Amino acid sequence: MNKTDQLLNSLNAFIQKAEENEEEKLTDVVPDFPGLSKIPGYVEDYEKKVARLLRRQRKRFLNALNDFVSKDSKETLEAILVYFTQNLFAADDFEERFQGLTEGFLQQTIEELASVIMNSLDPEVPFKTLSKRASDWIKGWSQELAEIMKLNTHEAVENILTDAIENGLSIQDIELTLRDMPQFDRARARTTAITEVLAASSAAQQEAYSHSPAVVAKKWKHSRGKKNNPRENHMALDGTVVGVGEEFTIPGSGETCMHPRDSTLSAAERIHCHCVLSPVVDIKILGLSPEEKEEIRREALANME
């Protein structure tokens, strides 16, 4: 097994253990994490900050609910629903804050992973800076994910209020339900952090291989894990090789992607996927001078942009 594959297997082991040990701190899940020691700290910090945003959002909703001191009645509940959907949701700044947080996390994580992966491939060609394509993906995906997270929460809260009106529940009933909503709990923050480090690892692999002169193709590798109900079509892709800038085609669904967990994929093909990319390296290019390899990289990046 080459050094790059060892790094990727180490990363995959960390993510799987993080999923299995929900009560442990992420920095304690894999204490020995050679070459990738910064990543657990990045993920744990992101998890904590997402959890803080979710608690802040819940507090704002609960405070708004408590402002309605009128007696429990259908008219009061209808007024609460109108206020939430027409005023409170519109003023909710969760999306903006989450987007900024996620952009920072993805950029930091992808840069670190790409740097480590490129060093494992060829220390003479270090990682320098993210490509415009990677930067655009980070910004676009952070914005899309923030909107999804916000809409998911707003829809759940609206459903609770609508249910209260239809079933004659009290304001206290609504408050108790809001406090226990899974949309606001730490598990959601944990799941989000793990999902996004998976996305970052795929994007970092694609970025590193695009920057590395000696990488002439990429290979889809299935994790072979049995605990995550492996997809047969992903297992069928195992060993498939395409050019670094080309897309894989998922058997059965026909969806295409640059790498596992690509944000262009449907949730059915992306969520809980533990597949990775493996580089196909041209040994002859590794033997070139640093100057020659740098020239190949410049040409490759220019074509990519």
N, C-alpha and C positions, 0 to 999 in steps of 0.2 A: 504494500500500500504506500503510495507516495505521500509527501508531506502535506500537500493540499487536501487530499482526501482525508487524512488524519484530522486536520483542522475542522473540516466540514462534519465529520463524524462526531467530533467533540462538541461542536455547536448543536448538532441534532440531539445528542445525548442530554445536553443541558436543557434544551427545550422540552424534551419528553419528561425528564425528571421534574421540571418546573410544573408541568401539567398534572403530574401524579401527586405532588406534594404541595397541595394548595395552602396549607397553613404555615409552611416554612418561608423564611426570607429567601428571595431569589439569590442573594449573595452567598447563602449557606447551602444551596442545592448542590452545586458542583464546586467545592472549595479549590480543587486542583484543576485549573482550566488553562493549560499552557498555550501561550500565543494569543489568547483571547480573553485575558484577565479583566479587561475593562467592561466587557459586554454585560455580565450580570448586574454590575452597578448601574449601567445605563438603563437597563430594563426595570430594575427595582425602583429607581428614581422616577421613571416615567409612570410606573404603576401607582406610586404614591401620589403623584401630581394629578393623574386622572381621577383617582379616588377622591382627592380633595375637591376637584371640580364637580364631581357628582354629588358630594355632600353639600357643597355650596348651592347647587341647583335645587336640591331637595329642600334645603332650608328656606330658600326664596319662595318656593311653592307653598311650604307649610306656613310661613309668615303671612303670605297673601291670603291663605285660607282662614287663618285666625283673625284676620281683619273683619271678617263677616261675623259680627256678633249678634245678628238677628236670630230670631227663633228658627228652628229647623222647619222648613216648609218647602214645598215644591218650587214656589216663586224664588226663595232664597237660593236654592240649589241651581236653578236656571240662571240666576244672576251671577253666581260663581262661575258657571260654565262659560257664560258670555265674557266675563272679565278675564278668565284664563286664556280663552282662545283668541280674543280680539285685542287684549292689552298685554297680559303677562307673557304670553308666548312670543309676541312681537318684540318685546323688550329683553328677551332672554339672550344674554351674551355668551352662553355656553359654546356655541358654534365657533365664534371668533377666538375664544380663549383655547379651546381644544385644538383648533387648526394650528395656531401658533406653537402650542406645546408639541404636537405631533410632527410638525415640520422640523423643529429643532432636534427631536429624538431621532427621526429617520436620517437626517443629514449626518448627525454625530455618529450614529451606528453604522451607516453605510460607509462613511469615510474610514472608520476604524477597521471594519471588516475587509473592505477593499484593499486597504494598506497591508493588512496581515496576509491576505490571500496572495497579493502580488509579490510580497517578499518571499512567500513560500514557493512561488513559481520561479522567480529570478530576482535575487537581491540587487542585481545590477540595474534593474528597471523599477525604481520605486514608484509608488502611487504619488501623484502630485495634487490633482484637484478633480472634483466631479465634472463630468461632461455636462453640457447644456441639456442633453436628453435626460440624464439622471436628475438634474435639478428641477427640470420641468415636471418629471414624474412625481417627485417628492411634493412639490407644491400642489399639483393637481389632485393627487391621491389624498393628501391631508385635507384639502377642501372638501372632496367628495365624502370622505369618511366622517368628517365633522358634521356634515349635513345629515348623513345617515343616522349618526348617533343622536343628534338633536331630534330629528323627526320620530325616531323610535320612542324616545322618552315622551315627547309631546303627545303622540298618539296613545300611548299607554295611560297617561294622566287623563286625557280626554275621555277615554273609554271608562275609566273609574268614575268620573263625574257623571257621565251619561247613565251608567249603571245605577248610580245613587239616585238619580232622578226617577228612573223607571221602577226602582224597587223601594222607594221611600226611605232610603238610608239617611242617617244623621251626619252632621258635619264631623262629629267625633269618629264615626265609622270611616269617613273619607280620610281623616287624619291618620288613623291607625293603618289603613291600607297604604297610604303614601309612604309612611315610615318603613314599611316592610317590602316595598316594591323592589324586585331584583334589578331594575334599571338603575338603582342608586347604590347598590351594595358593592362591597370590595371585590367580590367574585367577578363582577363585570369589568372592573379595572384590571384585574389579573388576566382575564381572558383577552382583553384588548391589548395589553402589553405583550403577551405571548404571541398573539396573532400578528402583531406589527413587527416583532423582532423576526418572525418567520418571513414576513414580506421583505424586511430589510436585508435578511441574509440572501434571499434570491436576487434582489436588485444589486447587492454588492458583488455577488458572483458574476452576474452579467456585466457589471461595470468593470470588474477586475479583468475578466477575459477580453473585454473590448480594448482595454489599455495595454494588455500584455502582448508584445510582438510575437512571442513563440506559441501563443494559443491560436490554433488555426480552426478549431471547431469545438463544440460543446456536446456533452453526452448526458442524457437523462438517466438518473440513477434512482431506483426505488429503494426506500429505506428498509424494506423487508420486515418491517414491524407488523406484528399480528394484533396488538392491542387496540389499534385505531381503525379497525375494520377496513383494511386496505382496499382501494378501488382496483378492480380487475383491469380497467383500461389504463390505469397508471402503471400497474405491474407489466402490462403488455408493452408500455413505452420503454421499459428498462433496457438500457443499452443503445437506444436510438441516438444517432449522431446527426447533427445539422451544423451548418456554418454558424459562426459566432453571432452574426447579424441576422440570422434566419429564425423562423418560428417553428415550433413543434406543433403537430396536429394531434389533438386528443382523439384516440379511437372511440368510435361510437357516437360521441356528441359532435365531433367535427370542429370543436372550438380550437382556436389557435392561440399560442402564447410564446413569449420569448423565454420564459422560465417557469418552473413550478410556482404556484400561488400568484401568478401575474394578476394584477388588478383588473385586467380585461376579461378574465375568466368569470364564469358564473360561480355563485357561492357553492354549488354542489361540487364543482371541480377544484375549488380553492381552499375552503375551510378544512382544517385538520389534515391537510396534505403535508407529509414530511419528506417528500422527494427532494433531491438536490441535483445540481449540475456538477459535472466533472469535466475538467479541461482536457482537450486533446492537444498535446504539445508536439511541436516540430523540433526535434533535438538539434537539427542543423542550425536553426535560428538561435538556439541557446548558446551555440558556439561562436556566434558573431561578436564583434567588438561592441562595447556599450554605445558607441556613437552610431554604429550601424543599426542596432536595435532601437535606439531612440528615433532614428529617422523613419523606421518602419512604423513605430507608434504614432508619430506625427501624421503620417499619411493615413493611417487607419482612423484616427480620431477626426481628421479633416473630412474624410468620406462619411463618417458616422453623423457629423453635424449637418 
